[in-house]
């Protein structure tokens, strides 16, 4: 590389100015990918895969993810680093040479930007297409205000809780119990706390099959579950670098916590909202990988794929397909979770 190794590089600026389409075009890869609106998909060019849907790109989020053998993902710098077999910093410097000539001030006179064996010169310094503007969904981005009250006299010894496999210690720790009065009367009430530990609402679960015409779950009026991530308050403040496991439901989360996977959170459904994305990003930071263990049904697989594309620009994300063992994480045994995490690289074999 002609740029001095001690040259300054602004990683944030590189990621904001260089589009993933530019990089893919430079490597002559666009013709191998199928485009649908904001997404591209095709065989993974990093491990030379053949599955036509395993490699996916989000143009608006400027990131990629492989859901196949290599399981790699990230931003434009990550892609070049993996493709070239160089460090993250050298990849950023290379992108500056290719697409940001105004930033390359220390290149010796008469030298040209470094060429790669499979990349031809592309003089453009602007993204091929500007990422589409994504409108903020205020309903999803806002916060539930902390409650000024708490449900009283919740009964922790209801048999339904034992049927769901919860221990007395877990029930007491999370404040779960059967509600005999109030807005969640007749339901098992599960307290929901924000990232700071403040009580913001409850989720009510009818114990067993609900009466005809009623749903299994009930929410208090005004409470928006897509603004919360269950157990985020414990995960974000824990002194741990363990990977974060992301599941759909509360009982999935509590089950994995009881198995010893304390860094587990639930998004209270199969769809990740912008607010939940922000909370999980903050909890993961730059170093903690995210492992998505969604239900092994069509909704779960679709939700996991969309969540991975939303999160992959700032974190290492892996989708764990639990279907070979169980349809839901709540049914997994400890040995099965260990086997899945080893298979996908979360634990050392």
Secondary structure by P-SEA (a helix, b strand, c coil): ccccccccccaaaaaacccaaaaaaaacccccccccccccccccccccccccccbbbbcccccccccccccccccaaaaaaaaacccaaaaaaaaaacccccccccccccccccccccccccccccccccccbbbbcccccccccccccccccccccccccccccccaaaaaaabbbbbccccccccbbbbbbcccccccbbbbbcccccccccccccccccccccccccaaaaaaacccccbbbbbccaaaaaaaaaaccccbbbcccccccaaaaaaaaaaacccbbbbbbccccaaaaaaaaaaaaacccccbbbbbbccccccccccccaaaaaaaaaaaccccc
